Amino acid sequence: MRILFLSAWFPFPPDNGSKLRIYHLLRALAARHQVTLLSFADTPDACADLPELRQLCQAVHLVPISWYNPRRLRARLGLFSLKPRSVIDTFSPQMAHLITQVTQTTPFDLVIASQTRMASYRPYFPGLPAIFEEVEVGVLYENFAAAATVRRRFRHGLTWWKHRRYLVRLLRQYGVCTVASVQEAALLQQEVGVTAIVVPNCIDVAAYAGVTAVAQPDTLIYTGSFSFAPNHEAMHWFVTAVWPLVLAQRPQARLLITGNPAGRTLPSATNVTHLGFVDDVRPYVAAATVSIAPLQTGGGTRLKILEAMALRVPVVATRKGAEGLNGRHEQHLLLADTPAAFAAAVVRLLQDAALRRYLAENAYQLAQQQYDWTVVTPRLMQLVEEVAHASH
């Protein structure tokens, strides 16, 4: 089949969760079908003519991205529209024109639009069977549900009301939609009245097999770009509320943070190093004693946890951080939600090598059996065939 894939993220290099998901979806699709990729160029050096792309895609077209800026005039005018302001502000006439041009010159059998940013271009490929890939509602809903003041509740409530209303209409135009977790599926059903297919975030477990690193005792690691606000929120909580409790018992412990700081900083803290963006995060994770995922908000599933599992590094996470994964407390990872409990779990792992090995081996088996792309791909391919052929 000829498949048009619309991506909000340029998937090379696959250096964050969204890009990794898109990269592996493209790999799976390209093994059986002819894929054309239309993507926003989310970095200045994005290049359509890469060997990796040529192996996967028949053609690649890039359009400069416009990030959401709530202070921009059209975003401000969006306050008076029933559409979400982010949809109005980030709309690209260039992308709309490109989609129209490409679909008029190539007889595609299916369009896959990744995330709301790309799904919103549905009017520019009318009549084609289409999948809305990875609907996300968790963050916006949580912002509304957790609003602590009347002002914040009104602001987030209005954003959520617009987004929910917009999704109800948009999703009617798609043959099927997917989400990354059962929690996201349940929320979508509850709030929007739409049934979604769960395609979990996965990894290529085999790609982690040959990673070697010199063990760094008493070392914690957190991997995540601060351009995703929940990552910054998580580390602010950890550094201010949890880390002092850990150091009180393990003063030699150190924390490494990888990922783009995105202009966001953390309070000064002892033995904390922010490495920034690294070309390959795997050796850093493999060398660590414990991987942490102290997320407080956000949807989907955390690839950082799956990567640690594939590298046999034990994990301590909040329940929100581990949401969407079938990992069990005390069997695959340790779960803790308060500062004292999280610190105690970290210290416990730093002190107990046998527990580290037990959790790491169980977690590796879980990743291999449930969260490897080779396990999920057959269901994805079946879904693609069903949607494409439903219109014939």
SETI-210204 format. One line per field, with one value per residue (C-alpha): residue number from 1; residue in one letter; x, y, z. Coordinates in steps of 0.05 Angstrom, whole numbers, plus 5000, padded with zeros to 4 digits. Layout:
% residues N
k = c(NUM/...)
r = c(a/...)
x = c(X/...)
y = c(Y/...)
z = c(Z/...)
//
This chain:
% residues 392
k = c(1/2/3/4/5/6/7/8/9/10/11/12/13/14/15/16/17/18/19/20/21/22/23/24/25/26/27/28/29/30/31/32/33/34/35/36/37/38/39/40/41/42/43/44/45/46/47/48/49/50/51/52/53/54/55/56/57/58/59/60/61/62/63/64/65/66/67/68/69/70/71/72/73/74/75/76/77/78/79/80/81/82/83/84/85/86/87/88/89/90/91/92/93/94/95/96/97/98/99/100/101/102/103/104/105/106/107/108/109/110/111/112/113/114/115/116/117/118/119/120/121/122/123/124/125/126/127/128/129/130/131/132/133/134/135/136/137/138/139/140/141/142/143/144/145/146/147/148/149/150/151/152/153/154/155/156/157/158/159/160/161/162/163/164/165/166/167/168/169/170/171/172/173/174/175/176/177/178/179/180/181/182/183/184/185/186/187/188/189/190/191/192/193/194/195/196/197/198/199/200/201/202/203/204/205/206/207/208/209/210/211/212/213/214/215/216/217/218/219/220/221/222/223/224/225/226/227/228/229/230/231/232/233/234/235/236/237/238/239/240/241/242/243/244/245/246/247/248/249/250/251/252/253/254/255/256/257/258/259/260/261/262/263/264/265/266/267/268/269/270/271/272/273/274/275/276/277/278/279/280/281/282/283/284/285/286/287/288/289/290/291/292/293/294/295/296/297/298/299/300/301/302/303/304/305/306/307/308/309/310/311/312/313/314/315/316/317/318/319/320/321/322/323/324/325/326/327/328/329/330/331/332/333/334/335/336/337/338/339/340/341/342/343/344/345/346/347/348/349/350/351/352/353/354/355/356/357/358/359/360/361/362/363/364/365/366/367/368/369/370/371/372/373/374/375/376/377/378/379/380/381/382/383/384/385/386/387/388/389/390/391/392)
r = c(m/r/i/l/f/l/s/a/w/f/p/f/p/p/d/n/g/s/k/l/r/i/y/h/l/l/r/a/l/a/a/r/h/q/v/t/l/l/s/f/a/d/t/p/d/a/c/a/d/l/p/e/l/r/q/l/c/q/a/v/h/l/v/p/i/s/w/y/n/p/r/r/l/r/a/r/l/g/l/f/s/l/k/p/r/s/v/i/d/t/f/s/p/q/m/a/h/l/i/t/q/v/t/q/t/t/p/f/d/l/v/i/a/s/q/t/r/m/a/s/y/r/p/y/f/p/g/l/p/a/i/f/e/e/v/e/v/g/v/l/y/e/n/f/a/a/a/a/t/v/r/r/r/f/r/h/g/l/t/w/w/k/h/r/r/y/l/v/r/l/l/r/q/y/g/v/c/t/v/a/s/v/q/e/a/a/l/l/q/q/e/v/g/v/t/a/i/v/v/p/n/c/i/d/v/a/a/y/a/g/v/t/a/v/a/q/p/d/t/l/i/y/t/g/s/f/s/f/a/p/n/h/e/a/m/h/w/f/v/t/a/v/w/p/l/v/l/a/q/r/p/q/a/r/l/l/i/t/g/n/p/a/g/r/t/l/p/s/a/t/n/v/t/h/l/g/f/v/d/d/v/r/p/y/v/a/a/a/t/v/s/i/a/p/l/q/t/g/g/g/t/r/l/k/i/l/e/a/m/a/l/r/v/p/v/v/a/t/r/k/g/a/e/g/l/n/g/r/h/e/q/h/l/l/l/a/d/t/p/a/a/f/a/a/a/v/v/r/l/l/q/d/a/a/l/r/r/y/l/a/e/n/a/y/q/l/a/q/q/q/y/d/w/t/v/v/t/p/r/l/m/q/l/v/e/e/v/a/h/a/s/h)
x = c(5000/5019/5017/5024/5052/5042/5089/5093/5163/5220/5241/5316/5353/5302/5322/5257/5196/5153/5209/5225/5153/5148/5214/5193/5125/5159/5205/5146/5106/5165/5177/5112/5088/5112/5114/5117/5135/5111/5140/5152/5226/5230/5305/5343/5389/5334/5351/5304/5362/5388/5409/5362/5304/5320/5317/5248/5211/5196/5196/5206/5181/5197/5162/5190/5153/5118/5118/5058/5066/5007/5031/5028/4970/4934/4939/4909/4853/4842/4812/4750/4747/4716/4778/4837/4886/4944/4911/4899/4968/5009/4969/5017/4989/5053/5038/4965/4987/5039/4989/4940/4993/5021/4953/4931/4992/4999/4942/4951/4913/4918/4939/4968/4966/5008/4981/4931/4978/4977/4907/4880/4899/4844/4807/4867/4863/4787/4760/4824/4821/4858/4884/4892/4955/4968/4912/4934/4886/4918/4960/4905/4853/4900/4917/4842/4827/4886/4876/4881/4853/4790/4830/4872/4810/4774/4835/4850/4776/4766/4826/4802/4730/4754/4801/4749/4697/4748/4768/4696/4687/4757/4755/4690/4732/4780/4769/4804/4848/4904/4930/4994/4962/4900/4893/4892/4841/4796/4801/4785/4724/4701/4711/4704/4661/4710/4738/4812/4861/4920/4987/5036/5102/5154/5228/5274/5301/5354/5384/5405/5438/5508/5512/5569/5590/5633/5589/5584/5568/5515/5494/5423/5401/5342/5334/5286/5284/5258/5223/5170/5145/5128/5202/5224/5168/5189/5262/5245/5204/5259/5317/5281/5240/5272/5346/5364/5333/5375/5440/5426/5435/5481/5523/5566/5506/5503/5450/5459/5406/5408/5366/5358/5349/5305/5320/5292/5336/5335/5353/5426/5437/5496/5523/5474/5500/5457/5494/5446/5434/5477/5483/5469/5437/5444/5516/5497/5436/5475/5528/5479/5458/5386/5341/5287/5220/5189/5135/5077/5036/5033/5002/5026/5081/5153/5205/5257/5231/5231/5301/5326/5290/5323/5391/5377/5379/5329/5276/5243/5181/5119/5054/5042/5112/5098/5028/5011/5062/5046/5104/5089/5116/5171/5173/5193/5207/5195/5137/5134/5095/5117/5186/5202/5178/5215/5279/5273/5263/5325/5368/5343/5366/5433/5446/5418/5454/5412/5347/5375/5390/5322/5282/5327/5321/5245/5238/5280/5235/5174/5203/5221/5153/5105/5141/5185/5163/5167/5110/5066/5079/5033/4973/4992/4997/4929/4899/4930/4901/4832/4826/4853/4807/4745/4731/4734)
y = c(5000/5073/5106/5180/5192/5262/5276/5335/5313/5300/5231/5236/5232/5195/5230/5238/5196/5223/5216/5145/5124/5154/5125/5054/5063/5083/5023/4976/5007/5011/4936/4923/4987/5048/5107/5181/5225/5297/5326/5391/5406/5417/5432/5480/5424/5375/5345/5305/5272/5224/5151/5127/5163/5138/5067/5077/5127/5135/5210/5260/5332/5381/5445/5493/5487/5542/5529/5550/5621/5643/5716/5718/5759/5701/5661/5720/5726/5651/5668/5688/5624/5557/5523/5511/5568/5521/5494/5564/5590/5532/5522/5523/5544/5515/5446/5450/5466/5411/5358/5380/5378/5310/5276/5303/5275/5207/5157/5141/5083/5109/5171/5165/5232/5233/5273/5329/5378/5336/5307/5378/5379/5329/5378/5376/5301/5290/5223/5184/5129/5156/5138/5190/5163/5177/5220/5254/5285/5268/5330/5380/5343/5338/5412/5426/5374/5394/5470/5498/5568/5595/5633/5572/5528/5576/5582/5508/5491/5535/5503/5433/5449/5476/5418/5365/5398/5401/5328/5304/5334/5317/5244/5233/5245/5187/5113/5096/5129/5101/5119/5100/5071/5040/5100/5148/5103/5104/5179/5189/5144/5179/5250/5248/5186/5154/5084/5081/5025/5020/5018/5024/5059/5006/4999/4955/4913/4882/4951/4954/4886/4908/4970/4967/5017/5021/5018/5083/5066/5107/5141/5160/5180/5217/5222/5273/5339/5398/5422/5374/5412/5349/5329/5395/5392/5321/5340/5404/5361/5309/5357/5400/5349/5280/5290/5321/5259/5213/5252/5249/5174/5168/5232/5203/5193/5233/5249/5256/5289/5284/5321/5391/5441/5483/5545/5516/5512/5474/5499/5489/5421/5380/5325/5341/5347/5366/5338/5368/5334/5272/5235/5167/5163/5087/5084/5135/5094/5029/5057/5082/5046/5069/5103/5149/5171/5218/5245/5283/5296/5275/5220/5161/5115/5131/5106/5125/5069/5018/5038/5026/4959/4939/4957/4919/4982/4982/5037/5078/5115/5150/5116/5171/5159/5085/5095/5055/5000/4933/4935/4912/4943/4901/4855/4898/4966/5005/5055/5114/5179/5219/5249/5205/5141/5158/5173/5108/5068/5100/5088/5017/5002/5036/4992/4925/4895/4831/4871/4911/4847/4817/4877/4889/4818/4815/4883/4861/4802/4847/4894/4837/4803/4863/4926/4905/4932/4862/4843/4902/4909/4852/4885/4952/4922/4889/4956/4990/4938/4942/5017/5020/4966/4989/5043/4995)
z = c(5000/4993/5061/5076/5146/5176/5234/5281/5300/5251/5275/5262/5307/5350/5414/5452/5466/5409/5358/5380/5373/5303/5282/5301/5269/5204/5208/5218/5161/5113/5120/5083/5050/5011/5059/5044/5104/5112/5175/5211/5219/5294/5293/5247/5221/5202/5135/5090/5052/5105/5092/5147/5115/5045/5072/5102/5059/4985/4994/5051/5054/5110/5131/5184/5250/5286/5361/5401/5428/5471/5466/5390/5361/5329/5394/5431/5379/5390/5458/5419/5378/5396/5368/5415/5413/5401/5338/5312/5329/5301/5236/5177/5108/5079/5108/5086/5015/5015/5039/4985/4931/4951/4958/4890/4855/4890/4899/4973/5005/5076/5116/5186/5224/5287/5345/5345/5310/5247/5254/5249/5175/5159/5113/5066/5052/5048/5028/5044/5097/5157/5226/5282/5315/5388/5415/5478/5529/5596/5607/5590/5631/5691/5688/5693/5746/5790/5785/5855/5846/5815/5763/5743/5743/5696/5650/5646/5645/5584/5549/5565/5543/5476/5465/5483/5438/5381/5389/5388/5318/5293/5313/5274/5211/5226/5216/5281/5333/5376/5445/5482/5545/5574/5621/5562/5528/5589/5595/5521/5528/5592/5569/5494/5484/5435/5436/5420/5403/5451/5415/5473/5470/5459/5446/5405/5462/5417/5405/5478/5481/5462/5505/5555/5608/5669/5731/5770/5843/5879/5815/5797/5727/5698/5623/5595/5559/5598/5535/5561/5622/5664/5661/5691/5742/5762/5773/5810/5859/5864/5874/5926/5964/5954/5941/6009/6042/5999/6013/6087/6084/6024/6022/5966/5920/5856/5805/5730/5686/5611/5560/5532/5590/5544/5583/5648/5709/5775/5845/5862/5895/5919/5872/5816/5744/5684/5624/5574/5507/5494/5428/5459/5527/5533/5561/5615/5636/5633/5680/5732/5795/5793/5742/5769/5740/5791/5744/5774/5711/5638/5596/5555/5578/5597/5548/5599/5643/5586/5566/5637/5638/5572/5601/5666/5709/5767/5769/5823/5798/5821/5803/5752/5724/5715/5690/5628/5643/5671/5719/5790/5854/5886/5825/5766/5799/5863/5867/5914/5913/5974/5983/6043/6008/5944/5980/6021/5957/5925/5986/5991/5920/5929/5989/5964/5903/5906/5902/5843/5805/5821/5798/5737/5711/5721/5687/5628/5617/5621/5569/5523/5528/5527/5504/5446/5378/5349/5395/5378/5304/5280/5313/5283/5213/5221/5242/5181/5134/5167/5161/5090/5065/5103/5051/4992)
//
